[in-house]
Amino acid sequence: MLPQAAALSLFIVVAVLVAAVFAGVALSTRQPHDPGAAAATRLRRWFAGVLGTGLLAALVVTLLHLPYPRGRAHPDLVIYGVGMQYAWGLSTSPITTQDEWQNSTFANPIDVPAGSLVEFRVTSFDVNHGFGVFDPSHHLLGQVQAMPGYENRLQLRLTTPGTYWVFCLELCGMGHHLMRGEFEVVPPGAHP
Amino acid sequence: MTDAGAPASRSARPLRTLTALWMGMVCLLFLAFSLDGWFLRTYQSKLLFATMRPELFYAVLTLHGIGMVGLWMAASLAAGNYLLARYVRPPRWASWLALAGTVAGFVVLVEATTEGLFGAGWYFLYPLPMFSQGIWPTWATGGFFASLATLCAVWLIWALATLWAILRQYPLPRALAWPQLAGRSAPAVPPLVLISTVALLLGVAGFLDAFAVFTFYLLQWRVHGFVADALLMKNLTFFFTQMTAYATMYLGVGVVYELLPAFAARSWKTTRVVALAWNAALALALVSYLNHLYMDVVQPHALQVAGQVVSYLSAVPAATVSIFDGLLLVYGARMRWTIASSFLFLGLMGWAVGGVGAVIDSTIAANAVLHNTLWVPAHFHTYYLMGVVLMLLGFASHLGLELSGRAESRLVRRLVLPFFLVGGYGFVLTLFWAGAHSIPRRYAVYPDELARGAFYARFDVVLIGVLLLGIVLFLGETGRHYVTAAVRGLRHRGRS
């Protein structure tokens, strides 16, 4: 299951529960009665316990899966990504000048052997951009911000062959929606 | 004044006309900015306006964002002031100054966005305002910052003046219910005073921070060679926006604490657990903005983890105290259901449902695939539109009935609620759905690979239309009461 689908399912389940509780409470006003202070205190303790335990468990599990590069994980390939209004420059060599950026925006898509752990080193030459990597099914796999003066790193293991897209996920001006980059993930044998 | 209940008899009458002016303006601008929102989703759907330039989309997006956030910030202060007048004496001059400043600020904002096409978004992330690519002229950037500085200045003064009025009556430890924290029941403090103090402290911190942001822009503009640090600017900017949102939300919740008990014929007091919850909310809110920067990997990891821990912790006092107590207040009560009480109650539900979406988004692992997709506007529209906006519209409705002394239309009440629930929740659920399917936010036109974004937008065109019908019905009913009161006031003045 995609993490997005898991997030949506969890949201819907909890939101429906919340709505059901509110509906139940609203309907309870048809037959007025006093719920009693002691029962309310017990219920609050129970609710706080359940919520606290759930949040603590979620915290522990999710903090063990931070999407940040780990020092021990050595990437198979490094791709440099530089954003400028309104295109992405992608290259396997560092992009340090505007000319290099220009050339990289017109270069052929980079080939990445399937199964590679790719590290994207991302920055911007002008404003903030969002470096969002989309798989061949157009699902967002991961992202980092492209920020002038800083290099953010993103590691992704790319297993499915096909064309991958980089779209901008931070409003960067009137051509925000036009920013794109692409690279190919090819079956291991197909790579020269 | 030794009892929290006693000063409630103080009249809010001196602020009545002024607050009615505020709420009248808020309601009309709410309709205007909602139409902006409908335009944005319609543009994305390609059903209409397809021949318009995308520049206009981004300019209207900026107007919609700042307009709505600013509008409800001001509305929450106006409602808070009106109700606080039961306990303290909020100065009228600060509210009048804020009204004049808000009107002036909004006029310049509309000019800078619609004429000048300024389109850097409502949080104008550094250094985008200075990189217009020739789309918006320098005067539009200047106008935008002048507008925002005016709004922040008058709201800062208003918040400080209100805070000062509270502190004159309730010294800070008492206003923050520290005696209750220590297990004492006296001297008492009304929940509205406690919550308003927390909200105003957050608002003041946010507005002061906004001036730090403006100063850096000014330095870069005027001092040759000065370049601000992008990461520092991002931290400062998101602190400002987060504090503004929290201050608005909490003032709205304060309105619920103050008004809902009267509809339920029950009381809502500052107990030890309430005091603990709001003091915790104050401390946690000050650092919770960190969850906006998860995708800036260069930010120290300890701060990223702190962002998630604090975001999770923030949910506990909100859910187990304010929302729980709100439900308990209504459960089995001899409830008087009106548009106002329904909106106050449903506003708590919007806060809860939006909070679920926010907690999921504040999880770093989930944020990596949800950040800046439509999931983000989904959750903040849920706790804004279906949360604090409903709470404050509930206040506007309550004030209208109080002013006119007439009963509300039962037919309109029966119609308004389904329109708001179906249109509002339909709209935000579509955003959640689209966000979970990786549709980016803030795209004027979706690229071919993400063309399904237009499909989701078409749902929203219809659903926002349903919501707009509800808003028009609500405005018609509430406006009727305001007009009745105004006509009666003019006649009375004419006779005397």
Interface residues (C-beta under 8 A of the other chain):
Chain A: L2 P3 Q4 A5 A7 L8 L10 F11 V14 A15 V18 A19 V21 F22 V25 A26 S28 T29 Q31 P32 H33 D34 P35 A40 R44 F47 A48 L51 G52 L55 A58 L59 T62 L63 H65 L66 P67 Y68 P69 Q85 D126 V127 N128 G130 G132 F134 H138 H139 L140 L141 G142 Q143 V144 Q145 M147 P148 G149 Y150 E151 N152 R153 L154 W165 F167 C168 L169 E170 L171 C172 G173 M174 G175 H176 H177 L178 R180
Chain B: P54 E55 Y58 L61 G119 A120 G121 L125 Y126 P127 L128 F131 S132 Q133 I135 V227 D229 A230 L231 K234 V273 M295 D296 V297 V298 H301 Q304 V305 Q308 V309 Y312 L313 A315 V316 A319 T320 F324 L327 L328 V330 Y331 G332 A333 R334 M335 W337 F345 L346 L348 M349 A352 V353 V356 G357 V359 I360 T363 I364 A365 A366 A368 V369 L370 H371 N372 T373 W375 F432 W433 G435 A436 H437 S438 P440 R442 Y443 A444 V445 Y446 P447 E449 L450
